[in-house]
Amino acid sequence: MTKVLIVDDEMLMRKGLCTLIDWAALGCEVIGTAENGLRAKQVITSIQPDIVISDIKMPVVDGLALAKWVDETYPAIQMILLTAFADFSYARQAIQYGVTDYVTKNGDMSEIVSAVKRCKKQLKQQAMFQEGLKAQSFYLLKAILNGTFHSAQDITKQSGYENLQAKTYQVALVNAGKDHKKQQQAENLLRSFMSEDNLYLLPNGPHNFVLVFMDIPEKQVLSICANSTAMFQKLGSQPLYWGISNVIHQLFDLQEALAQAQQAISNRFYDKREIHLYQPSKPAKIPTYAAQFAALNRCLRSGDQAAGCEILSEIASLQKQKTQPEAQVKETARMILHLCRSALENYGTDLDALDIDEAQWTQELERAQFHHECMQLQTALFCSACQYVSQVLSEGNHLLASVQKYIDRHFCEALTLKDIAAAVHVSPGYLSRFFRQKTGKTIMDTITSKKIEYAKHLLEEQNLKIFEVAQRTGFEDTTYFSHVFKKYSGVSAKAYQEQVQRRREGMSENS
């Protein structure tokens, strides 16, 4: 039975669709209903129906948004959209999202029945296509490319071997980008070049397809690649990028040929040409850039943008010279992101201060298809961080003066680092690091020193008891005050007071 899900915000409409259509006669079963697109997503994820019949206008998530999600997430599911408005713009969007049918609500269930029948026809065609992919030769070829077999003799014993015999083989790896619709367009286009005997198309990872050419001359292989790329671009799509292996003569060597194609297509990261032929090369040692990272860190800490950009250019040149793999280049960019983040944290802030969303930046890096795009992303980030640090450093003297002034006014209070940071509008962590870098002392040590100096003044100029001095300098505990006083002065407060008294008495006798 074909599983059907009904989605409509009107309860009567949901009940009507469930009861007024003879689903059993259509070979269908309504396996659930949902009142909006959000709930429909949950049901679809749980039970994965074959057909979804949905209203367009709904709260929370409407039908068009649901159709888009279904097309991206479960492309095999057939979708019928219902609306009370015969609006062409809706229909146009519905087609864009791969909707099988678009039906207006007019009380005539026959239109919905006809739409369901068309969906079932599509499902049948899909099933037949899937069965075609299960052909013995297809699976044998896939197994060979995956390295399943350990010898050529093992392959000859497999069913479907006869259909894969040829004098020459050549493997091409094609990248159609990360957009699902573009990938589907590319697959359909490539299948138009296929024949039953000499060309096989297989998926290879999330973004690539593998083409295996059998007994097709090299010039014709290049022509197929060039023509399909030109046709794909006429559809308004981005170019197809190809990596093409050398010609081989043994079926068993297809896995090696695939590795050649993978190496060839990796060159597009530095060279934007659509077609790349395999060229043997010695593996180059990938540099660690330890010295460059250390220099970049110094530039960030000092706000030296010009010197930092020179180092980034040096890294880019080394990457090109070594033809460093895309994954390693992006890892280097992430390391530079880490350096920038650490530099900003040193000043009590983060990437938000640069109006940079780290998650979005990382996504853009992952989407980058070429080396220069990665360089642009990391350079822009680095320059923004340097500019921020440079500005902070230029404002540092003013900040230090403000902190010292605040301490001078409030040191006799129960003053904390948090209080001072709030007063000068910076984070406590940044203020602590900044003050120590500028003065060589901690803030609390500076406050305590001022307290003790003032205590000495009180002991010298006024006839106060020790506990009174402790209170006036912000110490609640007299014993602790005495301990701190001795630590900073070398003598206890009482001893200091006695020394002052003896000096006064000596001066009085001399006079």
Secondary structure, DSSP 8 states (H G I E B T S, - for coil): -EEEEEE-S-HHHHHHHHHSS-TTTTTEEEEEEESSHHHHHHHHHHH--SEEEEESS-SSS-HHHHHHHHHHH-TTSEEEEEESS--HHHHHHHHHTT-SEEEE-SS-HHHHHHHHHHHHHHHHHHHHHHHHHT-HHHHHHHHHHTT--SSHHHHHTSTTGGGG--S-EEEEEEE--S-HHHHHHHHHHHHTT--TTTEEEEEETTTEEEEEEES--HHHHHHHHHHHHHHHHHTT----EEEE---BS-GGGHHHHHHHHHHHHGGGGT---SEEE------------HHHHHHHHHHHHHT-HHHHHHHHHHHHHHHHHTT--HHHHHHHHHHHHHHHHHHHHTTT--GGGGT--HHHHHHHHHH--SHHHHHHHHHHHHHHHHHHHHHHHHTHHHHHHHHHHHHHHHTTS---HHHHHHHHTS-HHHHHHHHHHHHSS-HHHHHHHHHHHHHHHHHHHS---HHHHHHHTT-S-HHHHHHHHHHHHSS-HHHHHHHHHHHHHHHHHH-
